[in-house]
Amino acid sequence: MMAGITDKFDKAYESSSIDELAKAPVSALQGVSDSDAEHLKAAFNITTVGDLGSNKYFLWAQAVATLAK
């Protein structure tokens, strides 16, 4: 399971535990730039991967997308 998750992060985080990944900055995710991270913080007060994964707006959107399939 971890291999499928850690490869979505920058190389610096590949050996991190799941708890460390949740506390990592959102810019640690591949494809999320520092600028993207700043916009997420300004718009939704998201600073960590855990914040992103538990944000109610993102969860609502995910639920709608899943139900629409």
C-alpha positions as MATLAB code, in Angstrom:
seq = 'MMAGITDKFDKAYESSSIDELAKAPVSALQGVSDSDAEHLKAAFNITTVGDLGSNKYFLWAQAVATLAK';
ca = [
       0.000    0.000    0.000;
       2.708    2.498    0.905;
       4.434    2.063   -2.465;
       1.243    3.209   -4.170;
       1.138    6.264   -1.951;
       4.748    7.324   -1.537;
       5.340    7.427   -5.287;
       2.823   10.284   -5.428;
       5.211   12.418   -3.356;
       8.495   14.140   -4.112;
      11.581   11.964   -3.665;
      12.403   13.569   -0.298;
       9.274   11.947    1.162;
       9.547    8.442   -0.337;
      10.680    6.826    2.923;
       8.249    8.738    5.139;
       5.641    7.042    7.299;
       1.961    7.651    6.637;
       1.840    9.976    9.677;
       4.763   11.978    8.284;
       3.096   12.171    4.875;
      -0.090   13.548    6.432;
       1.982   16.267    8.121;
       3.975   17.057    4.971;
       3.314   20.321    3.152;
       0.947   20.021    0.203;
       3.850   20.999   -2.053;
       5.365   17.593   -1.199;
       2.786   16.047   -3.553;
       4.062   15.585   -7.093;
       2.626   18.281   -9.322;
       1.758   20.720   -6.518;
       4.006   23.762   -6.705;
       4.853   26.179   -3.923;
       2.566   28.675   -5.660;
      -0.275   26.129   -5.676;
       0.318   25.544   -1.970;
       0.113   29.288   -1.296;
      -3.232   29.473   -3.115;
      -4.610   26.513   -1.137;
      -3.533   28.187    2.100;
      -5.102   31.518    1.124;
      -8.372   30.010   -0.087;
      -8.935   27.140    2.344;
      -6.257   27.416    5.072;
      -4.739   24.157    3.790;
      -1.077   23.737    4.670;
      -0.546   19.969    4.948;
      -1.483   16.879    2.969;
      -3.744   15.916    5.874;
      -5.525   19.271    5.644;
      -6.075   18.732    1.925;
      -7.399   15.218    2.407;
      -9.842   16.221    5.107;
     -11.079   19.522    3.677;
     -14.883   19.425    3.627;
     -15.185   21.069    0.209;
     -12.833   18.574   -1.394;
     -14.633   15.687    0.329;
     -18.011   16.962   -0.885;
     -16.701   17.300   -4.438;
     -15.200   13.814   -4.285;
     -18.523   12.376   -3.105;
     -20.399   14.047   -5.964;
     -17.843   12.838   -8.518;
     -18.035    9.287   -7.157;
     -21.828    9.222   -7.159;
     -21.901   10.635  -10.694;
     -19.947    7.637  -12.021;
];
